[in-house]
Amino acid sequence: MAQLDKTFPTMDCSICILAPKMIECYRHPNITIHTQSEVVGLDGAVGDFNIKVLEHPRSVDSKKCTGCGLCSEKCPVKKPSAFQAGLGQRKAIYLAFPQAVPLIATIDRDACLWFTKGVCKTCEKVCSAKAVDYEQKENVIELNVSSVIAATGFEQYNPKDIGEYGYGRYKNVLTALEFERLVCASGPTGGVLNRPSDGKVSHNIAFIQCVGSRTQTTGYPYCSASCCMYATKEAVLIKEHEPNSHVTIFYMDLRTFGKGFQGFVDRAQSHWGVKYIRGRPGEIRENPTTKDLTILYENTEVGKVEKMVVDLVVLCTAAVPHRDNRKLGGVLGVKLDEFGFFEDKDMLSAPVESSKPGVYFCGSCHGPRDIPESVAEASATAAKASEDAVRWEVKQ
Amino acid sequence: MAPRIGVFVCRCGTNIGAYVDVPKVVEYATTLPGVAYAEENMYTCSSDGLNKINEAIKKHSLERVVVASCTPRTHEPLFQATCEEAGVNKYLFEMANIRDQCSWVHMKEPEKATEKAKDLVRMAVAKAALLEPGDEPEIDVNPSTLVIGGGVAGMRAALSLAEQGFTVTIVEKQKQLGGMLRTFDTLFPFNQKASDVLDPLVKQVTSNPRIRVLTGSKLSSVYGFIGNFDIGVDTAGQEEKFNVGTIIVAVGADALEPKGLYHYGEDPRIVTQVQLEGFVKAGRVDAKRIVMIQCAGARIEERPYCSRICCNEALKNALNVAALGKEVYVLYRDLQTYGIHYSKLEQETKRKGVRFLKYQAEKPPRVTPEDDGLHINFYSPTVNEEMALKADLLVLSTPLIPVSDAKELSQMLKVPLDSNGFFMEAHVKLRPIDFATDGIFVCGTAHSPKDIGESVAQALGVASRASIPMAKKRVRTAAIMSQVDQTRCSGCGTCIDVCPYNALRKNEKGLAETIAAVCKGCGVCGATCPEKAITMHHFTDEQIQAQGLAALEED
């Protein structure tokens, strides 16, 4: 959510509603946050789980680092920034993003010159807090808890395998997450819609829905539930930034099933002039000189294949299970569905429970869903965990 | 002596910094009366920025803090908490919104944006100088909950709260528990019997010693505030009063009766999905060919929302009648088979031979009942031509609509409805199941159409939300409230009439007084009072006047 610019259907600034929540968590006396950490062991049962948490080394002492960012500024190594969805760069020692909680630098050991070549140590020299610690080791912590909540989220399908859309070959074909960074004021272009090939401000942009989803060929035949709405949001953002631009959304079914969704799409059409065309484009071709893109699609209203030339194409890709689900599922001893999402005990009667008592799911780790649903589910898991804690207390 | 004011101007990365000349605003702030310290931050809300506020308060002995950044709606509590940590009362904090009101709206004119930012900072500083510390009243919370509505959502919320040790009263207007679930035979997407979900749930609820169930009952009055609501319930003319700490609205929704749509009500061959389900259950579906029309009365001007569940309900019924050897056509606009399970349901329905035909909102199907069948004509955008179908049975998929007494209930509870008449949450994302009024929560289809699993998730969610103040046993309420000057009040009662929260009452002398725990600090009473007897703490006349005068000053 930190990577998103705005959120549908209210257009709240994403980081502005997220950052206070993260800090509230961080400061809460009953909450301890372990970052750069993963759960690697679990035994016991509901009411009395013993958990092993593996803390990966940051190579920075979290108690000393003030998050000033000087180390990052002076570090000579540049790497693509995951936070900027690869559109921007970060250093080998870096802060994940400015509002990150906790705001502590991390060394990417695969990129750092000290770890790879045994030279440099610039960060150590410039750090006035003496927080850099190249010797830091991984650490295993043991916790005893009465219940476990998995809220590990999802990933986006990488559309490089869909050759006909040219992602990875055509610079001006982006994924929706990349576009979020492009349109965001804290993104690499400061929110100006400079397209990657030549920096030209894009005025003609098309979205393609259901990329990699609702098709048997990729193995993700399901609907990803939020793409129709985030595409609409991104389309409206383009119109806000560049009112004279043309925005087209190619869709299969317009899924406006959530609260306020239909009204949002209606406004995108009537007020902002976003154009919706039903159909899945067959192919994108790149003009080798201008790098403009030609979309070939079937116009069902006239029954023939038509072409549309645009500056930029945004692919709205399938929400897919997190790659670590299988491993984590194994540790927690819970079932996965055929795609790799965590499987609910009972979708209707036990929508946040796993097959194992005391282990719960919320958010997109058990299937694609939007933010309000994830937040409501988060409270639901809190209720289940509270029930467990009360039962445990009574037993003591 | 004038208090020492600190000003923190946020760049918000480039969000503000690229348009407003932040160093200039900081420099300007230092020239303002009372300002002892000013600085800029890349992100004032980051933990680094908050530490800097904390340090500056201590280092420069600041007594008032002004942050010029984004909106108080999202960030004020965070900055206030930081002030408190550094020993400055949270009501001695003031915010200037130079993002929304300067950099965003004056993106193309950075100089004017900077000038306006200076104006807003000057105004905030002028007000900050006059701020007074506030004490938040602490109130006891009765560890019991009223759940309005005994459907699946209300029952699940009640059970979870009971499990957590709280007592619950469910008020259900029907004669029995169950709500809308009672109208269904089977449930999508797995076609399991509704009774398999409902019956054990009712048994659990009615046998739980911490849950009291009042059926055939109606809420008649609600007074009070979080922790201490006085409830009146009417059961067959008998009025009962009791007190609870929290309230959950789980009143569900109604199904639209499609009167006047597609000749519904004029021909027995035209029915709703619920009626079709009744035929399936009774084993008499007297039709060879069945046509379903989706969005009957939904996603239209009069009722612009999508009702979320109707497509999946139709698919479930389509599968069930297809299994009886019927030919089924579904006329739809956009199929709402979202997520994993409904995608599977769609695929299964297509495999079983149910045919899907798209129609357009602007050209809805035309139905002509004839003796030989129901003639259905529509324009297909897929093949770009008019199509005709003849059906033996036409099934309308109608949306869920707000319950008929939603408005009455919303007025009694002083909670809002959205433009479609469903109950409106405090914040779509941050507080999706809270009301803005403390201690009152919403779940299930009262909030918006949703399936059973989603209703249950929200029900458990509100059980958690409601448990928080009850587990803490005491809550603090905001000190931003009105206060009536008893020497000036004439007892006219105007403030009592205009207060949207029932937060004022007449005392034994016939004069108005504020119920601190109920007051939300909206200020309507203060603005209305003809005697100027009402002070709005944190928004006093002096403070607002100072702000206004500062706005008119030249710099």
Interface residues (C-beta under 8 A of the other chain):
Chain A: T7 P9 T10 D12 C13 C16 I17 A19 P20 K21 I23 E24 Y26 R27 T66 G67 C68 P98 Q99 A100 V101 P102 L103 A185 S186 G190 G191 R214 P221 Y222 C223 A225 D253 L254 R255 T256 F257 G258 K259 G260 F261 Q262 G263 D266 R278 T300 E301 V302 G303 D337 F339 F341 D344 M347 L348 S349 A350 P351 V352 G367 P368 R369 I371 P372 E373 V375 A376 E377 A378 S379 A380 T381 A382 A383 K384 S386 E387 V390 R391
Chain B: C12 G13 T14 N15 A18 M42 Y43 C45 S46 S47 D48 L50 N51 C70 T71 T74 H75 P77 L78 A81 S160 E163 Q164 G165 L187 P189 F190 Q192 V197 L201 R299 P304 Y305 C306 R308 D334 L335 Q336 T337 Y338 G339 I340 H341 Y342 S343 K344 Q347 P381 T382 V383 N384 D418 S419 F422 V428 K429 L430 P432 I433 C443 H447 S448 D451 I452 G453 E454 V456 A457 Q458 A459 L460 G461 V462 A463 S464 R465 S467 A471
